[in-house]
Amino acid sequence: MAFTDAGGPKYELSTWLLGNVEMNRYASTIDPGRLERRTTVADDAVNSVTIGFSFDPTPVASAYANSVAELQTSILPLMYGVVPYESGFESAIQNMKAAGLDTVVEEYKKQFEAWRAAQ
C-alpha cells in the first residue's frame, strides 16, 4: 500500500462505489451460488422512472414534518419488531394518516406527475 508523507493512504475507496458489484470482495469460501447471485448484473435491468425527480415538501411542510415524526413513533417500532405487526399495523397507519400522510402523498403525486409531463 502506498502512503502520503503524512502517513495516510494515497488512495481510498470512494463511498459512491460502495455497493458497486465490481468493487465488492468476497471470501474464497463463499458458496458459489451466493457469489453468482451477488455479482451478476441482470441483462434486463431497467432504470427507475423516478431518476432525476426531487420532492419539494415546502407546500406541505407541516404535514411532512408531522408524518416524519409519526414514522419515528409508530412505524419504526413495527419495523424493528418492538411492536408486533399484527397488533400495531392498523393503529400505525391511522396515526400516520392523522399526522397528514395522505396530504404528503397527494402533493408528491402532483409534483411527480408534473415532472413526468415535463420530461
HELIX and SHEET records of a PDB file:
HELIX    1   1 THR A   15  LEU A   17  5                                   3    
HELIX    2   2 VAL A   21  MET A   23  5                                   3    
HELIX    3   3 PRO A   32  THR A   39  1                                   8    
HELIX    4   4 THR A   58  VAL A   60  5                                   3    
HELIX    5   5 ALA A   61  GLU A   70  1                                  10    
HELIX    6   6 LEU A   71  ILE A   75  3                                   5    
HELIX    7   7 LEU A   76  MET A   79  1                                   4    
HELIX    8   8 TYR A   85  ALA A   99  1                                  15    
HELIX    9   9 LEU A  101  ALA A  118  1                                  18    
END                                                                             
